[in-house]
Amino acid sequence: METDLVNDIPELLRERLSNYDGELIGRRLIPVIDLKDFSSRRKKVEEELWEVCTNVGFFQLKNHGIPLDKINAAFLFLDKFFSLSEDIKKKYPLSNNCGWEYRKQVRPSTGAPDRKESYQITKNIMGKLWPEMDLPGFSEVMLELENLSWTVGMQVLSCFTRRLELPGDFFSIAHDPDSSEYQSTLRLLRYFGGTDAARSKEWGAGAHTDYNCLTLVFQTEGEDGLEVCPGKEYSSGSWTPVSSTPVELITCNIGDMLMRWSDDRLVSNFHRVRTPPPGKKRDSIAFFCQANRDIMIRSRLHGEMNAGEYLRKRVSANFGEKAFDM
């Protein structure tokens, strides 16, 4: 099974061979893209994004249009959910890549479980995994942030269509939220602190690239830990911290689906999360723009693969097939 996955998904081999424990350096600047007056500045934004994403694959957005109070409301419910007892959270177990998991994700780069828990929302297939009985109002707040994140994500992805010679609405159709095949995901994450000994051996999230087209990450002020190794430098093993301030910025990275669609011109970025100090935590929310299950990812370099099958294989390499058990 493992050999078959590597043969089908060469990104898994790239991840397994990454220098996940490399040195930390601080000299790289994280590019910031301004989306203010997007319609009138579209050409400039397109040029900036193409330059950044063909070299680094990692950037931050300002003036993105998502109100800070909507983000804060989602973080408030994140805290409420993760503060529930384990018995309650177990009522919403990870299935079909939705729901709650605790230390179940094993990265190919480290071979060890991430030191975290998470709750995943794929809105059209949640079923009984919404914790409304225990947290009234949870779904309304999360779906609002999910929708706002989708809008920003499609705006960014549309900036690549001209260079990739694709129709302007290509990615919004490929990520159609009204389709039963929709599989973009909002993921709530809590990384928890460990002893000095544990911190030297375990990662909040081991080094990896994302499976999707584009990731949007919301951070909480003062809760650092995210580190990045730019796409074209992944073999160097040198990493740069990404500050959690200012919180108004959305941190973004290109994922492997989009790298495939671009024939590797757009660079999927390696990143990791350092385990917080003892008694501390790190909360974040990520939105993964993942092409709908029935969409074919076509590449001259990699051939073609159904997006649903691609995601299933990537998730299975981290969680095993049980992540898709219903």
C-alpha positions, 0 to 999 in steps of 0.5 A: 500500500505504501509503495503504491501511494509513493508511486502514484503520489511522488509528493509523498516521497518528496515529503518523506525525504525532507529535512524536517529537523533543519536549522532555524534562520530568520533572514527571509522576508515573508511577502505581503500581498495587498488586495485593496482595490482589487478590481482596479489593481488586479494586474499588479496583484497578479504579477506580484502573486506570480512572482512570489508563488513561482519562487517561494509559494508562501505569502500573507494577505492584507486588506482581504475583506474578512472582518476581524470580528468574524475571525475572532468569533470563530476563534472563540468557538474554537476554544469552546470546542477544544475545551469540551471534555474528551467524552463529548468531543468523541461524539464527533469522531473523524470520518470521511475527513470530517470531525475531531481527531486527537494526535491521529495525524502521522506525517511521512516526514517524521513518522510520528503523531503531530502534537495537536488535536483538530476538528475538520469541517467539510460543509456539505457532508457534515451530517451529525458531526456538527456539535450543535447540541453541545455548542449552539451557534457553532455551525453558523459562525464557522460556515460564515468564516468558511464562506468568506475564506472561500471568496478570498481563496477564489480571488487569489486563485483567479490571479493565476488563470491568465498565466496558466491559460485557463478560463477566468472562472476555472478555479471557482467552478473547480471548487463549486461550494454548491456541488455535492462533490465539494471537499474544501475544508475549514480546519480548527487546530490546537497545538499543545505544549510539552516538556523540554524533552518532548519538544526536542522530539515531537512537532506540533505539525511535522514538515509537510506540503499541503494537498490542496490548491491554496491554504489560508491560515488565521493565527492568534496573536502571540501564539507563534510556532509556524515555520516555513522553508520556501518551495525552491529551497526545500532541500536546504532544511533551513526554516524561517518563523512566521510571526502571528502578528499582526492578526489581520494578516492571512498567511497563505501557501500554495498546495500540491494540487495547484503545483500539479495544475501549473506543471510545477511552476507554482511552488508548493511550500514546506512548513511545520509547527513547533511544539509550544512551551510547557503550559502554552498552546497555539490555536489556528484556523486553516481553510483548504481550497481543495478541488471538488471530488469529481474534478480532474487535475491534469498536468503534462508532467504528472498526467491526470488524477481525480481530485477526490482520489488524490485527496483520499490518497494523501489523507490516507498516507497521514491518517490511514483509510479509517479517515474515510470510514463512515 
